[in-house]
């Protein structure tokens, strides 16, 4: 049986995945599936750089705005939903295009990545959550660094849920999260091409800084204030970069200037982690968008049309 064709477009934040994905979809008759773990949330628009209706330019987009901000969302759930969408889009005679920067989410869809209940213990998890509530997440993050440095480097220190999950796996099974992931079978389930976008570091960091400034001009603070004033706390969605930092400002812990600078710094660090993850974990065709973006986009389109 012939495998379904899927294209994935990945890369660090602010590199230009959205614009390219629209061009690819228009040229190849595609529909776009969200591959970002935070763009699934309603009301998180500006801070997640969610595509607008105008930017979609008539191209169908899937799995955006499907969760309320107080709901959790797992990679296993994402895997199931995306594979269902790939089936639907293929049956319509269109090309599924998975676009995003959350590496594990993209990998879980394209390969035979299994999720099980192993490594789960409600008692252990509750104890870790209580430790975080009383002493903050950093002691737990530092503990994870000692136990499983590779996993820790792929997790933002503010992402309490993922830090606790990685520790829960180790405490419950005696194996690190990295060891579990390395044991996974990496059989490709689709006839896929993965396009990796990159850029010279200084240029990428400049784009990130400018994007944060633009987000603030577009009303990011008001967006976060609406979530904050609704009483939303201690949930997965507001661990996203741009939200956690402005929560600290609204809680009176930092100045607005400090919060904005922290968003920029955390975004740059996240971009660095994304690039490292993609280079180490997935085999793909890389394209550098540092110069002459139009020419490079055309090369990408030509490459995909010929495969």
C-alpha positions, -999 to +999 in steps of 0.1 A: +000+000+000+014+034-010+022+057+018+004+091+019+024+121+010+030+147+037+052+178+037+065+193+070+079+228+073+098+233+105+123+257+120+128+282+148+104+310+158+103+340+135+122+324+107+094+326+081+075+293+082+040+309+077+048+328+045+065+298+029+037+274+039+011+296+021+032+297-010+037+259-009+000+252-004-010+274-033+016+259-056+010+222-047-027+222-038-022+218-001-040+224+032-021+234+063-021+217+096-009+235+127+023+220+142+027+244+171+017+233+206+004+268+217-015+279+186-042+253+194-054+277+221-082+302+217-074+337+229-037+332+226-033+350+193-007+378+193+018+361+216+018+329+196+021+347+162-011+329+151-019+333+114-047+357+107-076+351+083-061+376+058-027+358+059-043+325+052-052+339+017-079+313+012-058+283+021-076+259+045-059+257+079-066+231+106-061+225+144-060+262+153-082+276+181-094+242+192-087+244+230-098+268+257-069+283+276-076+263+308-075+230+289-045+207+287-031+194+254-007+164+250+015+153+222-004+120+221-037+139+215-020+160+189-006+129+171-041+114+168-058+146+156-031+154+130-031+119+116-069+121+112-065+154+094-039+139+071-064+112+062-092+137+055-070+161+034-056+132+014-091+118+007-100+153-007-072+150-031-051+177-014-016+177+001-013+178+039+013+204+050+023+203+087+038+236+098+053+245+131+082+247+155+073+221+182+097+194+172+084+165+192+049+171+180+059+170+143+081+139+149+053+121+167+031+124+137+055+114+109+071+084+127+058+054+145+060+071+178+042+052+205+027+067+237+018+045+267+008+048+303+042+037+315+060+063+336+028+077+351+021+078+388-005+102+402+011+102+437+045+110+424+032+137+401+012+153+430+043+153+452+063+171+425+036+196+419+035+204+457+072+208+457+070+233+428+041+251+445+061+256+477+096+261+464+093+271+427+101+251+396+138+259+395+150+233+421+131+207+402+145+219+369+180+218+383+173+182+396+162+173+360+195+188+346+215+164+369+194+134+360+187+140+323+205+170+310+195+163+274+158+164+282+162+194+304+179+214+277+149+208+254+124+221+280+120+257+290+126+261+328+092+278+331+074+248+316+064+233+349+042+206+334+070+192+312+097+194+339+074+175+363+065+149+336+102+142+329+110+137+366+078+116+370+090+092+342+124+088+358+111+083+394+085+059+382+105+038+358+141+043+366+148+054+330+152+089+319+129+105+294+158+106+269+162+068+273+125+062+267+126+084+236+157+068+222+140+034+225+112+045+202+110+029+168+116+056+141+097+040+112+083+067+088+046+063+084+043+087+054+060+095+022+072+127+037+096+156+029+107+178+058+118+213+050+140+229+076+143+267+076+173+284+091+189+318+092+221+335+103+219+338+141+222+376+143+195+381+116+172+356+133+177+373+167+170+407+151+138+393+136+128+379+170+134+412+188+114+431+161+086+406+163+083+411+201+082+449+197+055+444+170+035+421+193+035+447+220+023+474+195-005+450+183-018+447+219-001+417+235-003+433+269-041+437+266-044+401+254-025+388+284-043+412+308-076+396+296-064+361+305-049+374+338-081+392+349-102+361+342-084+343+370-065+319+347-036+305+366-013+274+367-023+261+333-004+249+304-013+277+280+001+306+300+035+289+302+040+301+266+067+327+260+051+361+261+024+351+285+044+339+315+066+371+314+037+395+312+019+376+340+050+385+361+046+421+352+008+421+360+016+404+393+040+433+401+071+412+401+089+430+373+086+463+353+070+462+318+104+470+303+120+440+321+091+417+310+095+427+274+133+421+275+127+388+291+103+378+263+130+386+238+156+367+257+135+337+262+124+337+225+160+338+214+169+309+237+139+290+225+150+295+189+184+282+197+169+251+213+146+245+184+175+246+159+195+222+180+166+198+184+158+197+147+194+192+137+199+164+162+165+146+159+152+148+124+166+142+089+155+171+066+164+193+037+177+227+051+173+260+034+189+293+047+166+323+045+193+348+055+194+364+021+171+367-010+141+351+006+121+351-026+148+332-045+152+306-017+114+302-015+114+294-052+141+269-048+121+252-021+090+251-043+110+236-071+125+210-048+090+200-035+074+199-069+101+175-082+097+151-053 
